[in-house]
């Protein structure tokens, strides 16, 4: 009878060959970078590191792909060791979990697009450009919309990631939420990457239309 219930027989880790070569780290500091993780797991050559963010905020979780399954036990030796003052938990990561996280990350990993939420109704493109003084933004790279929403297209993905350090910083008195975005989300919102406005009058007309987007 047991043969007819393979799902139950296969429960429990370690009964179907070697573990998937990945671990996840929890409790990482907010400022944690890829180099910090590599130093933390310095005995291993990490194939890939995925940081988990929610609305642009780092959750303290990272998923690390290893070269070999037997390296999981080596990584687990770092369980409850510290990065700075933070105690880091290290646990095995199942293949289906890693693939799900990877699929989610791929939507954003190479995107230079940033979504801004919580902007004041009076915000202008020049205000957003001034909000990011370390980046060479132009008005054509900023798309404004209703309800405190805007999209900013940076030159590179690295610039976009660096801009997330300003998450929660007030702009014109309003704390702004920053998060990575992608082309499809921007298109669904009614904008087009690279959209330009020929004249200021066109922009004003678009803003006056109820619920309209303008570039």
C-alpha positions as CSV (number, residue, x, y, z in Angstrom):
1,X,0.0,0.0,0.0
2,X,2.9,2.3,0.7
3,X,3.7,2.4,-3.1
4,X,0.4,4.2,-3.7
5,X,1.3,7.0,-1.4
6,X,4.7,8.2,-2.7
7,X,4.1,11.8,-1.4
8,X,4.1,10.7,2.2
9,X,7.0,8.4,1.7
10,X,9.1,11.2,0.3
11,X,8.5,13.6,3.1
12,X,11.4,14.7,5.2
13,X,14.7,16.2,4.0
14,X,17.6,14.1,2.8
15,X,15.7,11.1,1.5
16,X,15.9,11.8,-2.2
17,X,19.6,12.3,-2.9
18,X,21.8,15.2,-2.0
19,X,20.4,18.5,-0.9
20,X,19.8,21.3,-3.3
21,X,23.0,23.4,-3.4
22,X,21.6,26.6,-1.8
23,X,21.1,28.2,1.6
24,X,19.3,31.2,2.8
25,X,20.6,33.8,5.3
26,X,18.3,35.6,7.7
27,X,19.0,38.5,10.0
28,X,21.4,40.4,7.7
29,X,22.0,44.1,8.5
30,X,20.1,46.6,6.4
31,X,23.3,47.9,4.8
32,X,24.5,44.4,3.8
33,X,26.1,44.1,0.4
34,X,27.2,41.2,-1.7
35,X,30.8,41.5,-0.6
36,X,29.6,41.1,3.1
37,X,27.9,37.9,2.3
38,X,30.9,36.5,0.4
39,X,33.2,37.3,3.3
40,X,30.7,35.7,5.7
41,X,30.8,32.5,3.6
42,X,34.4,33.0,2.6
43,X,35.2,29.2,2.4
44,X,32.7,28.9,-0.4
45,X,32.6,30.1,-4.0
46,X,29.1,31.5,-4.3
47,X,27.5,31.1,-7.7
48,X,24.7,33.6,-7.1
49,X,23.3,35.8,-4.3
50,X,19.7,37.0,-4.3
51,X,18.7,39.8,-1.8
52,X,15.0,39.9,-1.0
53,X,13.4,43.3,-0.9
54,X,9.8,44.4,-0.3
55,X,8.9,47.8,-1.7
56,X,12.5,48.6,-2.0
57,X,13.3,47.8,1.6
58,X,15.8,45.0,2.3
59,X,14.2,42.3,4.4
60,X,17.4,40.9,5.9
61,X,17.1,37.8,3.8
62,X,19.5,36.5,1.1
63,X,19.5,33.3,-0.9
64,X,22.9,31.9,-1.9
65,X,23.5,29.4,-4.7
66,X,26.4,27.1,-4.0
67,X,28.6,25.1,-6.5
68,X,28.1,21.7,-4.9
69,X,25.5,20.0,-2.7
70,X,28.1,19.0,-0.1
71,X,28.9,22.7,0.5
72,X,25.6,23.1,2.2
73,X,27.0,21.6,5.4
74,X,30.0,23.9,5.2
75,X,27.7,26.9,5.0
76,X,25.6,25.7,7.9
77,X,28.6,26.0,10.1
78,X,28.2,29.7,10.0
79,X,24.8,29.5,11.6
80,X,24.4,32.2,14.3
81,X,27.7,33.8,13.5
82,X,27.7,37.6,13.2
83,X,28.0,40.2,10.5
84,X,28.8,43.3,12.5
85,X,26.4,43.2,15.4
86,X,23.8,41.1,13.6
87,X,23.5,37.4,14.4
88,X,22.9,35.6,11.0
89,X,20.8,32.5,10.7
90,X,21.8,30.0,8.0
91,X,19.5,27.3,6.8
92,X,19.2,25.0,3.8
93,X,17.0,26.3,0.9
94,X,14.8,24.0,-1.0
95,X,15.0,24.0,-4.8
96,X,11.4,25.1,-5.4
97,X,11.8,28.0,-3.0
98,X,15.1,29.1,-4.6
99,X,13.5,28.9,-8.1
100,X,10.6,31.0,-7.0
101,X,12.8,33.6,-5.5
102,X,15.0,33.6,-8.6
103,X,12.0,34.0,-10.9
104,X,10.8,37.0,-8.9
105,X,14.3,38.5,-8.8
106,X,14.7,38.2,-12.5
107,X,11.9,40.7,-13.1
108,X,14.0,43.4,-11.5
109,X,17.6,42.3,-11.4
110,X,18.7,44.1,-14.6
111,X,16.1,46.8,-14.6
112,X,17.2,50.5,-14.4
113,X,13.6,51.5,-13.5
114,X,12.6,52.8,-10.1
115,X,9.0,53.3,-8.8
116,X,8.3,56.2,-6.4
117,X,5.2,56.2,-4.2
118,X,3.8,58.7,-1.7
119,X,4.9,61.8,-3.6
120,X,3.1,65.1,-2.8
121,X,0.6,66.3,-5.4
122,X,2.7,69.4,-6.0
123,X,5.8,67.5,-7.0
124,X,7.6,68.4,-10.2
125,X,10.2,66.6,-12.3
126,X,12.8,69.1,-11.1
127,X,12.0,68.1,-7.5
128,X,12.6,64.4,-8.3
129,X,15.9,65.2,-10.1
130,X,17.0,67.2,-7.1
131,X,16.0,64.3,-4.8
132,X,18.7,62.2,-6.5
133,X,21.7,64.6,-6.6
134,X,24.2,61.9,-7.1
135,X,22.7,60.8,-10.4
136,X,22.7,62.5,-13.8
137,X,18.9,62.5,-14.3
138,X,17.1,64.5,-17.0
139,X,13.4,65.3,-17.2
140,X,12.9,62.8,-20.0
141,X,13.9,60.0,-17.5
142,X,11.1,61.0,-15.1
143,X,7.5,60.0,-15.7
144,X,4.9,61.5,-13.3
145,X,1.5,60.2,-12.7
146,X,-1.5,60.7,-10.4
147,X,-1.9,59.6,-6.8
148,X,1.7,60.3,-5.8
149,X,3.2,57.8,-8.3
150,X,6.2,58.3,-10.6
151,X,8.8,56.2,-12.5
152,X,12.4,57.1,-12.9
153,X,14.7,55.4,-15.5
154,X,18.3,55.4,-14.5
155,X,21.3,54.8,-16.8
156,X,22.1,51.5,-15.2
157,X,20.7,48.9,-12.9
158,X,23.5,49.6,-10.4
159,X,22.3,53.3,-10.2
160,X,18.8,52.1,-9.6
161,X,19.9,49.8,-6.8
162,X,22.0,52.6,-5.2
163,X,19.0,55.0,-5.3
164,X,17.1,52.6,-2.9
165,X,19.2,54.0,-0.1
166,X,16.9,57.0,-0.2
167,X,13.8,54.9,0.6
168,X,11.8,56.6,3.3
169,X,13.5,60.0,2.9
170,X,11.0,62.9,2.8
171,X,10.5,64.8,-0.5
172,X,8.6,68.1,0.0
173,X,7.7,66.9,3.5
174,X,6.4,63.5,2.4
175,X,8.3,60.2,3.1
176,X,8.8,58.5,-0.3
177,X,8.6,54.8,-0.9
178,X,11.1,53.5,-3.5
179,X,11.1,50.1,-5.1
180,X,12.6,48.4,-8.2
181,X,10.2,48.3,-11.1
182,X,10.2,46.9,-14.6
183,X,9.0,47.7,-18.1
184,X,5.8,45.8,-17.9
185,X,4.7,47.5,-14.6
186,X,5.5,50.8,-16.1
187,X,3.6,50.0,-19.3
188,X,0.6,48.7,-17.3
189,X,0.6,52.0,-15.4
190,X,0.1,53.9,-18.7
191,X,3.6,55.2,-19.3
192,X,6.2,54.4,-22.0
193,X,9.9,54.3,-21.4
194,X,11.6,57.1,-23.2
195,X,8.3,59.0,-23.6
196,X,9.0,62.7,-24.2
197,X,6.8,65.8,-24.1
198,X,7.3,68.2,-27.0
199,X,6.2,71.3,-25.1
200,X,5.3,72.4,-21.7
201,X,1.7,73.0,-22.9
202,X,1.4,69.3,-23.8
203,X,2.6,68.4,-20.3
204,X,0.1,70.7,-18.7
205,X,-2.7,69.4,-20.8
206,X,-1.9,65.8,-19.8
207,X,-1.8,66.7,-16.2
208,X,-5.2,68.4,-16.4
209,X,-6.9,65.3,-17.8
210,X,-8.6,63.3,-15.0
211,X,-6.4,60.3,-14.1
212,X,-4.2,60.9,-17.1
213,X,-0.5,60.1,-17.2
214,X,2.1,62.5,-18.6
215,X,5.7,62.1,-19.3
